[in-house]
């Protein structure tokens, strides 16, 4: 992934982002064309600290034929993104751009055994069910044994040994405080993704928004 120095994230921050998102696009090459599937995943770590991305695909997914344990695949994990209009800058002669968060994980992928798949299914559902608390988490115990086994036969578990981690968070880090503030404020009036980018910008450079915070606190009843 092309990443200018201003936007480059370190390994720890990139892995943390990927784990928190838990959803990405897995890509491989079949010798003639790229093959990709959007899917949920979770990260684990081998005894030596090597990250591993665990996931599964339908048994008929063309990715499955490419899981030879040798060829490198790419897992692209994206966060919020937002368009930036040149009209929003304080400085003249700006151009349109796009702000975003993105992490790429790459490495070889191997198939899991049936026992490993059972653990993966439970771990994956537990991860995302916990996002919904205080709702009581769903577990596979709620399914009849026959139905669960039939569903398990329709999928294949896979795990990527993550050899390379790349992170790019483009949040206008290279802009002046005046331009940075102007863009964050403009995005704050946009859609959900734009608002999230605005929040990330404010968190990254809180000192330039101190006056806004003080004004909000002063206006509180």
Secondary structure, 3 states (H helix, E strand, C coil): CCCCCCCECCHHHHHHHHHHHCEEEEEEECCCCEEEEEEECEEEECCCCCEEEEEEEECCCHHHHHCCCCCEEEEEEEEEEEEECHHHCCCCCCCCEEEEEEEEEEEEEEECCHHHHHHHHHHHHHHHHHHHCCCCCCCHHHCCHHHHHHHHHCEEEEEEECCEEEEEEECCCCCCHHHHHHHHHHHCCCCHHHHHHHHHHHHHCHHHHHHHHHHHHHHCC
